[in-house]
Amino acid sequence: MSFSYIKTSVLYQRALTIYEQVLGSHHPDTAQTLNNLANLYTDQSKYEKAAPLYQRALVIYEQMLGSEHPSTKSTQANYTDLLQKMEQKTAGGDQQT
């Protein structure tokens, strides 16, 4: 794992903790950080870590912004992409592009 991934992960986790404490666990900024951290884990093929973060972000976005909001749709697309990657990995088709 590259140093930048480690550093970025630590920063996102720190930001998530701050947002949860200051803004609350159901604030859209908290959801954005969850989405960003999930994207990072997805890029590292840490799919099992990414999935619950996308799920949490989606719940927040849908409750706070609605299902048609661009942030909700973007996170849903990210989550769908993750599920496809997990399915490919399970089927033995984990291919790098």
Residue pairs with C-beta under 8 A, 6 or more apart in sequence:
1 44
5 40
5 43
5 44
8 40
9 37
9 40
9 41
12 33
12 36
12 37
12 40
13 37
15 33
16 30
16 33
16 34
16 37
19 27
19 29
19 30
19 33
20 30
23 29
23 30
24 30
25 60
26 60
26 63
26 64
27 60
27 64
28 60
28 61
28 64
28 65
28 71
30 60
31 56
31 57
31 58
31 60
31 61
31 64
31 71
31 75
32 57
32 71
34 53
34 54
34 56
34 57
34 60
35 53
35 54
35 57
35 71
35 74
35 75
35 78
37 53
38 49
38 50
38 51
38 53
38 54
38 57
38 78
38 79
38 82
39 50
39 78
41 47
41 49
41 50
41 53
42 50
42 78
42 81
42 82
42 85
45 85
45 89
45 94
47 82
47 85
47 86
47 89
50 82
51 79
51 82
51 83
51 86
54 75
54 78
54 79
54 82
55 79
57 75
58 72
58 75
58 76
58 79
61 69
61 71
61 72
61 75
62 72
65 71
65 72
66 72
67 73
85 94
88 94
88 95
